[in-house]
Amino acid sequence: MSDLKELESELTEKIESAPDEQALEAVRVAAIGKKGFISERMKTLGKMTPEERKEMGPALNGLKDRVTEIIADRKQVLRRAAIEERLKTETVDVTLPVRRSPAETGRVHPISQVVDEITAIFSDMGFSIAEGPDIETDYYNFTALNFPEGHPAREMHDTFFLNEKEDGERLVLRTHTSPVQIRTMENQKPPIRIVIPGKTYRCDSDATHSPMFHQLEGLVVDKTSNVANMKWVLEEFCKSFFEVDQINMRFRPSFFPFTEPSLEVDIQCDRSGTEVKFGEGDDWMEILGCGMVHPNVLRFGGLDPDEYQGFAWGIGIDRIAMLKYGMPDLRAFFDADARWISHYGFRPLDIPTLFGGLSS
C-alpha cells in the first residue's frame, strides 16, 4: 500500500506542476490511460487471491478517482489562466469610435451612377436598354452606318483595328455605340425605342478625352417619328438629368454619315461662377449630336425607308457626368484613386429615381 501512496504523491506533484492543458493531458494518459500506471496495476487484480483483491481493488479504484478529480481541478485552473492571458492580449478600447459599415463607406463610381440616372429617365419615357459587343466588325461599325470608303474615322489614327482574320475581315474596338442600332433593327420590328449606354474606344487622350470612354446612343424608329418628337425627347432628358425646371436648347446644322438632316445641340448655361449652371445665363454649351436616321442606315437594318423613319442621338456619358458634378479632369475617372471616389462617389443604397431624385 505504501507504493500506492508514493505513486499518488508523485502523480499529484506532476499534475500540480503541469504548465498547460497539453502537459496535463500527457500526465493523465501516463496515469490512467489504457497503458497508464494505475491501469496496469488494475490488470493484476485477476492474478491476486480473493483476500488481496478485496484489499487492493478499493485502493486502486480510490486512487484512480482521486487522480481523476485532481486532474479535473487542475484543468479548470489552467483554462481560467489561459482565458485571462488571452484577454490581456485581446483587449478592446471601448472608447474608440465604432467603425462605419461597408454600406456607409462604399461608393458607387460616378459613371455607374450616371448610367443609372439615364436608365431611370428613359425607362420612364418608355425606352428599353440595349447592348452590343465591344469588338465589332468593320461592317457594323462603319459600312452599315453609311460611312463611305476613305472616311477619316476608318483610318488607323482614330480607330483601334485588330489584326486581319484569314478571310480578310478586320475587327475593331467599336468607336461608338451606333452599331447596336443596326443589330436592333435586324432583330426587332418597329416601333423601336432604345437607348444604348456602353464603352467605346478611340485613339485620343487628354483632360477631356480618353482612349476608352462611355457613350449613350438613342434610337427611335416608327412610321411617324419626326424632328419635333426628337426635340421633345432631348429636352425632357436634359431637364430631368440636370434637374432643372426649364432649359433652352439650340439646334445647329451639322453632318454625321448616319443621319440626315444632322444637328448639333447646345444648351443654355451660365459659366460666370465656379460651376456651370444650366437653364439660365447667356452662354451656350454643345451637349450632343442628333438627327433623323439616314435612309441608307434603315436599309442596312432591313427596313424600308419609304415606310419607316426614325431619329437618333449620341452623347458622352463621361462628359455629362463632368458637367453635372463638377469634375475637371476626365483622366481621374480611371485612376482608381480611393480619395477621388470617396469625394465624387455615391452612396450605394441611394438608387436614382425620378420621384425620389436622381442624385439626392
C-alpha positions, 0 to 999 in steps of 0.5 A, a space after each residue: 500500500 505504501 507504493 500506492 501512496 508514493 505513486 499518488 504523491 508523485 502523480 499529484 506533484 506532476 499534475 500540480 506542476 503541469 504548465 498547460 492543458 497539453 502537459 496535463 493531458 500527457 500526465 493523465 494518459 501516463 496515469 490512467 490511460 489504457 497503458 497508464 500506471 494505475 491501469 496496469 496495476 488494475 490488470 493484476 487484480 485477476 492474478 491476486 487471491 480473493 483476500 488481496 483483491 478485496 484489499 487492493 481493488 478499493 485502493 486502486 479504484 480510490 486512487 484512480 478517482 482521486 487522480 481523476 478529480 485532481 486532474 479535473 481541478 487542475 484543468 479548470 485552473 489552467 483554462 481560467 489562466 489561459 482565458 485571462 492571458 488571452 484577454 490581456 492580449 485581446 483587449 478592446 478600447 471601448 472608447 474608440 469610435 465604432 467603425 462605419 459599415 461597408 454600406 456607409 463607406 462604399 461608393 458607387 463610381 460616378 459613371 455607374 451612377 450616371 448610367 443609372 440616372 439615364 436608365 431611370 429617365 428613359 425607362 420612364 419615357 418608355 425606352 428599353 436598354 440595349 447592348 452590343 459587343 465591344 469588338 465589332 466588325 468593320 461592317 457594323 461599325 462603319 459600312 452599315 452606318 453609311 460611312 463611305 470608303 476613305 472616311 477619316 474615322 476608318 483610318 488607323 489614327 482614330 480607330 483601334 483595328 485588330 489584326 486581319 482574320 484569314 478571310 480578310 475581315 478586320 475587327 475593331 474596338 467599336 468607336 461608338 455605340 451606333 452599331 447596336 442600332 443596326 443589330 436592333 433593327 435586324 432583330 426587332 420590328 418597329 416601333 423601336 425605342 432604345 437607348 444604348 449606354 456602353 464603352 467605346 474606344 478611340 485613339 485620343 487622350 487628354 483632360 477631356 478625352 480618353 482612349 476608352 470612354 462611355 457613350 449613350 446612343 438613342 434610337 427611335 424608329 416608327 412610321 411617324 417619328 419626326 424632328 419635333 418628337 426628337 426635340 421633345 425627347 432631348 429636352 425632357 432628358 436634359 431637364 430631368 438629368 440636370 434637374 432643372 425646371 426649364 432649359 433652352 436648347 439650340 439646334 445647329 446644322 451639322 453632318 454625321 454619315 448616319 443621319 440626315 438632316 444632322 444637328 448639333 445641340 447646345 444648351 443654355 448655361 451660365 459659366 460666370 461662377 465656379 460651376 456651370 449652371 444650366 437653364 439660365 445665363 447667356 452662354 451656350 454649351 454643345 451637349 450632343 449630336 442628333 438627327 433623323 436616321 439616314 435612309 441608307 442606315 434603315 436599309 442596312 437594318 432591313 427596313 424600308 425607308 419609304 415606310 419607316 423613319 426614325 431619329 437618333 442621338 449620341 452623347 458622352 456619358 463621361 462628359 455629362 457626368 463632368 458637367 453635372 458634378 463638377 469634375 475637371 479632369 476626365 483622366 481621374 475617372 480611371 485612376 482608381 484613386 480611393 480619395 477621388 471616389 470617396 469625394 465624387 462617389 455615391 452612396 450605394 443604397 441611394 438608387 436614382 429615381 425620378 420621384 425620389 431624385 436622381 442624385 439626392 
